[in-house]
């Protein structure tokens, strides 16, 4: 194989190492790596304790621990602390109040489970992976952890879709409330099933591979799995559509129809109020209280969805840019690339904050924890 092909292979391997580093290319500078090249192989090294013809190779900076890794570790650690405290509080609060009949609380409960998967699997994995840089856990762990790594993201996305659809039926089609609980349970089951099915390919595609140039370096990558770039692009587009684009389309459509319906009802109520008697107005007031509670719930779910869109949109835009024009995308500062992924993952920290802003039960539970601490 010629030197250009070797360089291309090395770069593609380096690009497929860490999920958030998929845009980085191997830099020209590096650190020294002692590599034994005994003529008689490893037996000579075991016998003599050294090789007569030791050579020194340059290990690229993206294959060793650097200051950027340290900054990333600190950021992930802070994120882990915030996400763990917030999501555990939400989970415990909703679990203790599970007897309260509320579909939205049920959805938020499952959303907290998705965020806990991200918090206690994905974030610690990123911290440890940035410490070791190379993959140290073996091939089975690589496949299992890659499955759970994306499961939390899929589950979070699909549950947000179920929340949006539930709010749509509750406000646009209020007469269908008799079937609302059953429909909510079915949507949750489907969200879990779709998340698991969509995550399974990760455990097949990712595997432990030895670096084609630096044989002492092993990584959990997708390298050498896809037969061509088009196959890899197709899989990446599948993830982009199922994890972000399709959920965003459903969510946007649902809330647009909801806001349109609210606008019509508000206009209708203003016209009817002029003709109501005092008794009718009192009765109308009690109904209005129920509507205000429903609107408050709508606001909470809308903010949660908005946070998801704000956090993940920059990262997915950058991903699409890289897949379709890697030459220009590779010119972007790697720090920006890492920062966008960190910003995307921070979505798991924001959900408990939003829930706390709109829920008095959560705030009381947080105060109890504060007194206990």
C-alpha positions as CSV (number, residue, x, y, z in Angstrom):
1,X,0.0,0.0,0.0
2,X,1.4,3.4,-0.9
3,X,2.0,6.2,1.6
4,X,-1.1,8.2,0.5
5,X,-3.3,5.2,1.1
6,X,-1.7,4.7,4.5
7,X,-2.3,8.3,5.4
8,X,-5.9,8.1,4.3
9,X,-6.5,4.9,6.3
10,X,-4.9,6.4,9.4
11,X,-7.1,9.5,9.2
12,X,-10.3,7.6,8.7
13,X,-9.4,5.4,11.8
14,X,-8.7,8.5,13.9
15,X,-12.0,10.1,12.7
16,X,-14.0,7.2,13.9
17,X,-12.6,7.0,17.4
18,X,-14.8,9.2,19.6
19,X,-18.3,10.1,18.7
20,X,-17.9,13.7,19.4
21,X,-14.5,13.8,17.6
22,X,-15.8,12.3,14.4
23,X,-14.9,15.6,12.6
24,X,-11.2,15.7,13.7
25,X,-8.3,14.6,11.4
26,X,-4.9,13.4,12.5
27,X,-2.7,16.5,13.1
28,X,0.9,16.7,11.8
29,X,2.5,17.2,15.2
30,X,2.6,14.4,17.8
31,X,4.5,12.7,20.6
32,X,7.1,10.0,20.6
33,X,6.1,6.4,20.8
34,X,8.7,3.7,21.3
35,X,7.8,0.7,19.2
36,X,9.7,-2.6,19.2
37,X,10.5,-4.0,15.7
38,X,12.5,-7.2,16.6
39,X,13.6,-9.2,13.6
40,X,12.7,-12.4,15.4
41,X,9.4,-11.0,16.8
42,X,8.1,-10.9,20.3
43,X,10.1,-14.0,21.3
44,X,13.3,-12.1,21.0
45,X,12.0,-9.3,23.2
46,X,10.9,-11.9,25.9
47,X,14.3,-13.5,25.8
48,X,16.6,-10.5,25.8
49,X,14.4,-7.9,27.4
50,X,15.1,-5.5,24.5
51,X,15.4,-5.3,20.7
52,X,18.5,-4.5,18.8
53,X,16.7,-2.5,16.2
54,X,14.2,-0.4,18.3
55,X,12.6,2.4,16.2
56,X,10.7,5.5,17.3
57,X,7.4,6.5,15.7
58,X,5.3,9.6,16.1
59,X,1.9,9.1,17.7
60,X,-0.6,11.8,16.6
61,X,-1.8,14.2,19.3
62,X,-5.4,12.9,18.9
63,X,-4.3,9.5,20.1
64,X,-2.8,10.7,23.4
65,X,-4.0,12.6,26.5
66,X,-3.8,16.4,26.0
67,X,-5.0,19.5,27.7
68,X,-8.1,19.4,25.6
69,X,-9.0,16.0,27.1
70,X,-8.6,17.6,30.6
71,X,-10.9,20.4,29.8
72,X,-13.4,18.0,28.4
73,X,-13.2,15.8,31.5
74,X,-13.9,18.8,33.8
75,X,-16.8,19.8,31.7
76,X,-18.3,16.3,31.6
77,X,-17.8,15.9,35.4
78,X,-19.6,19.2,36.1
79,X,-22.4,18.1,33.8
80,X,-22.6,14.7,35.4
81,X,-23.0,16.2,38.9
82,X,-25.8,18.6,37.8
83,X,-27.6,15.9,35.7
84,X,-27.4,13.3,38.4
85,X,-28.8,15.5,41.1
86,X,-31.5,16.9,38.9
87,X,-32.7,13.8,37.2
88,X,-32.6,11.7,40.4
89,X,-34.7,14.3,42.2
90,X,-37.2,14.2,39.3
91,X,-37.3,10.4,39.2
92,X,-37.7,10.1,43.0
93,X,-40.4,12.8,43.2
94,X,-42.5,11.3,40.4
95,X,-42.0,7.8,41.8
96,X,-43.3,8.9,45.2
97,X,-46.3,10.6,43.6
98,X,-47.0,7.8,41.1
99,X,-50.5,7.4,42.5
100,X,-51.4,10.9,41.1
101,X,-53.2,10.3,37.8
102,X,-51.3,12.5,35.3
103,X,-50.2,11.4,31.9
104,X,-47.7,14.3,31.6
105,X,-46.1,13.1,34.9
106,X,-45.9,9.6,33.5
107,X,-44.2,10.9,30.4
108,X,-41.8,13.1,32.4
109,X,-41.0,10.0,34.6
110,X,-39.9,8.1,31.5
111,X,-38.1,11.1,30.2
112,X,-36.1,11.2,33.5
113,X,-35.2,7.5,32.9
114,X,-33.9,8.4,29.5
115,X,-31.9,11.3,31.0
116,X,-30.6,8.9,33.7
117,X,-29.3,6.5,31.0
118,X,-27.4,9.4,29.5
119,X,-26.2,10.6,32.9
120,X,-25.0,7.3,34.4
121,X,-23.8,5.5,31.2
122,X,-22.9,8.1,28.5
123,X,-21.3,10.8,30.7
124,X,-19.1,8.4,32.8
125,X,-18.1,6.7,29.5
126,X,-17.0,10.0,28.0
127,X,-15.0,10.9,31.1
128,X,-13.2,7.6,31.2
129,X,-12.7,7.5,27.5
130,X,-11.1,10.9,27.5
131,X,-8.8,9.7,30.3
132,X,-7.6,6.6,28.5
133,X,-8.0,7.9,25.0
134,X,-7.6,4.3,23.7
135,X,-10.3,1.7,24.3
136,X,-9.3,-0.5,27.3
137,X,-12.5,-2.5,28.0
138,X,-12.6,-5.1,25.2
139,X,-14.9,-5.8,22.3
140,X,-18.0,-7.0,24.2
141,X,-18.0,-3.9,26.4
142,X,-17.5,-1.7,23.3
143,X,-20.6,-3.1,21.7
144,X,-22.8,-3.0,24.8
145,X,-21.8,0.5,25.8
146,X,-22.3,1.8,22.3
147,X,-25.8,0.4,22.4
148,X,-26.7,2.1,25.7
149,X,-24.8,5.3,24.7
150,X,-27.4,6.1,22.0
151,X,-30.4,4.4,23.7
152,X,-30.8,7.3,26.1
153,X,-30.7,9.8,23.2
154,X,-33.3,7.9,21.1
155,X,-35.6,7.4,24.1
156,X,-35.4,11.0,25.1
157,X,-36.3,12.1,21.5
158,X,-39.2,9.6,21.1
159,X,-40.7,10.4,24.5
160,X,-40.7,14.1,23.5
161,X,-42.7,13.0,20.5
162,X,-45.2,11.2,22.6
163,X,-45.6,14.3,24.9
164,X,-46.2,16.5,21.9
165,X,-48.8,14.0,20.5
166,X,-50.5,13.7,23.8
167,X,-50.8,17.5,24.2
168,X,-52.2,17.7,20.6
169,X,-55.0,15.2,21.4
170,X,-55.7,16.8,24.8
171,X,-56.2,20.3,23.3
172,X,-57.2,19.9,19.6
173,X,-59.3,16.8,20.2
174,X,-60.5,17.0,23.8
175,X,-63.5,14.6,23.2
176,X,-61.0,11.8,22.8
177,X,-59.9,12.0,26.5
178,X,-61.7,8.8,27.3
179,X,-59.0,6.9,25.4
180,X,-56.1,9.2,26.5
181,X,-54.6,7.0,29.2
182,X,-54.6,3.9,27.0
183,X,-53.2,5.9,24.1
184,X,-50.5,7.3,26.3
185,X,-49.4,3.8,27.5
186,X,-49.3,2.5,23.9
187,X,-47.2,5.5,22.8
188,X,-44.8,4.9,25.7
189,X,-44.4,1.2,24.8
190,X,-43.8,2.2,21.1
191,X,-41.2,4.8,22.2
192,X,-39.3,2.2,24.1
193,X,-39.5,-0.4,21.4
194,X,-38.4,2.0,18.6
195,X,-35.6,3.2,20.8
196,X,-34.2,-0.3,21.4
197,X,-34.6,-1.3,17.8
198,X,-32.9,1.9,16.5
199,X,-30.0,1.4,19.0
200,X,-29.2,-2.2,18.1
201,X,-27.2,-1.4,15.0
202,X,-24.7,0.4,17.2
203,X,-23.8,-2.9,18.9
204,X,-23.1,-4.4,15.5
205,X,-21.3,-1.6,13.8
206,X,-19.0,-0.6,16.6
207,X,-16.1,-3.0,17.4
208,X,-12.6,-2.8,18.8
209,X,-10.0,-2.3,16.1
210,X,-6.2,-2.0,16.2
211,X,-4.8,1.2,14.6
212,X,-3.6,0.4,11.1
213,X,-0.4,2.3,11.7
214,X,0.2,2.3,15.5
215,X,-0.3,-1.3,16.4
216,X,-0.2,-0.7,20.1
217,X,-3.3,1.6,19.9
218,X,-6.8,0.0,20.0
219,X,-10.1,1.8,19.7
220,X,-13.8,1.2,19.7
221,X,-14.8,2.4,16.2
222,X,-16.9,1.8,13.1
223,X,-13.7,1.6,11.1
224,X,-13.7,-1.2,8.4
225,X,-17.4,-2.1,8.9
226,X,-19.0,-0.2,6.0
227,X,-18.1,-1.5,2.5
228,X,-18.2,2.1,1.1
229,X,-18.6,5.7,2.1
230,X,-22.2,5.7,0.7
231,X,-23.2,2.9,3.1
232,X,-21.8,4.8,6.0
233,X,-23.5,8.0,4.8
234,X,-26.8,6.1,4.6
235,X,-26.6,4.9,8.1
236,X,-25.6,8.3,9.4
237,X,-28.6,9.9,7.6
238,X,-30.8,7.2,9.1
239,X,-29.7,8.3,12.6
240,X,-30.1,11.9,11.7
241,X,-33.6,11.4,10.5
242,X,-34.9,9.1,13.2
243,X,-33.1,10.8,16.1
244,X,-33.7,14.4,15.2
245,X,-35.4,15.3,11.8
246,X,-38.5,13.2,12.0
247,X,-39.2,13.9,15.8
248,X,-38.6,17.6,15.1
249,X,-41.2,17.5,12.2
250,X,-43.8,15.7,14.4
251,X,-43.2,18.0,17.4
252,X,-43.3,21.2,15.3
253,X,-46.5,20.1,13.5
254,X,-48.2,19.1,16.8
255,X,-47.4,22.3,18.6
256,X,-48.3,24.5,15.6
257,X,-51.7,22.9,15.4
258,X,-52.1,23.3,19.2
259,X,-51.3,27.0,19.1
260,X,-53.6,27.5,16.2
261,X,-56.4,25.8,18.1
262,X,-55.7,27.9,21.2
263,X,-55.8,31.0,19.1
264,X,-59.2,30.1,17.7
265,X,-60.7,29.2,21.2
266,X,-59.4,32.4,22.7
267,X,-61.1,34.5,20.0
268,X,-64.3,32.5,20.4
269,X,-64.3,32.9,24.2
270,X,-63.9,36.7,23.9
271,X,-67.0,36.8,21.7
272,X,-69.1,34.6,23.9
273,X,-68.2,36.3,27.1
274,X,-70.0,39.5,26.1
275,X,-73.3,37.5,26.0
276,X,-72.9,35.4,29.2
277,X,-75.1,35.9,32.4
278,X,-73.5,36.1,35.9
279,X,-74.2,32.4,36.6
280,X,-72.8,31.4,33.3
281,X,-69.7,33.4,33.9
282,X,-69.1,31.7,37.3
283,X,-69.5,28.3,35.6
284,X,-67.2,29.5,32.8
285,X,-64.7,30.6,35.4
286,X,-64.4,27.1,36.9
287,X,-63.9,25.7,33.4
288,X,-61.3,28.4,32.8
289,X,-59.3,27.3,35.8
290,X,-59.1,23.8,34.2
291,X,-58.0,25.4,31.0
292,X,-55.3,27.4,32.7
293,X,-53.9,24.3,34.3
294,X,-53.9,22.6,30.9
295,X,-52.1,25.7,29.4
296,X,-49.5,25.6,32.2
297,X,-48.8,22.0,31.4
298,X,-48.6,22.9,27.7
299,X,-46.1,25.6,28.5
300,X,-43.9,23.2,30.4
301,X,-43.8,20.6,27.7
302,X,-43.3,23.3,25.0
303,X,-40.2,24.6,26.9
304,X,-38.8,21.1,27.4
305,X,-39.2,20.5,23.6
306,X,-37.7,23.9,22.8
307,X,-34.6,23.1,25.0
308,X,-34.1,19.8,23.1
309,X,-34.3,21.6,19.8
310,X,-31.9,24.4,20.9
311,X,-29.4,22.0,22.4
312,X,-29.2,19.5,19.5
313,X,-29.8,21.5,16.4
314,X,-26.2,23.0,16.1
315,X,-24.7,19.6,16.5
316,X,-26.8,17.9,13.9
317,X,-26.3,20.7,11.5
318,X,-22.5,20.3,11.9
319,X,-22.9,16.5,11.5
320,X,-24.8,17.0,8.2
321,X,-22.2,19.5,7.1
322,X,-19.4,17.0,7.8
323,X,-21.1,14.1,6.0
324,X,-21.7,16.0,2.8
325,X,-18.6,18.2,2.7
326,X,-16.0,16.9,5.0
327,X,-13.2,18.9,3.4
328,X,-14.6,22.3,4.5
329,X,-16.1,21.0,7.8
330,X,-12.6,19.7,8.8
331,X,-11.4,23.3,8.8
332,X,-13.6,24.1,11.8
333,X,-11.7,24.3,15.1
334,X,-12.0,20.9,16.9
335,X,-12.7,22.8,20.1
336,X,-15.9,24.1,18.5
337,X,-16.8,20.6,17.5
338,X,-16.3,19.3,21.0
339,X,-18.2,22.3,22.5
340,X,-21.2,21.7,20.3
341,X,-21.4,18.0,21.4
342,X,-21.1,19.1,25.0
343,X,-23.9,21.6,24.5
344,X,-26.1,18.9,22.9
345,X,-25.6,16.5,25.8
346,X,-26.3,19.3,28.3
347,X,-30.0,18.8,27.3
348,X,-30.1,16.0,30.0
349,X,-29.2,18.7,32.6
350,X,-31.9,21.1,31.5
351,X,-35.0,18.9,31.7
352,X,-35.0,18.8,35.5
353,X,-34.6,22.6,35.7
354,X,-37.5,23.2,33.3
355,X,-39.7,20.7,35.3
356,X,-38.8,22.5,38.5
357,X,-39.8,25.8,37.1
358,X,-43.4,24.6,36.5
359,X,-43.9,22.1,39.3
360,X,-44.4,23.0,43.0
361,X,-44.1,19.3,44.0
362,X,-40.6,19.1,42.6
363,X,-39.6,22.4,44.3
364,X,-40.8,21.0,47.7
365,X,-38.9,17.8,47.1
366,X,-35.8,19.8,46.3
367,X,-36.2,21.8,49.5
368,X,-36.4,18.6,51.5
369,X,-33.2,17.3,49.9
370,X,-31.6,20.6,50.7
371,X,-32.5,20.4,54.4
372,X,-31.3,16.8,54.5
373,X,-28.0,17.7,53.0
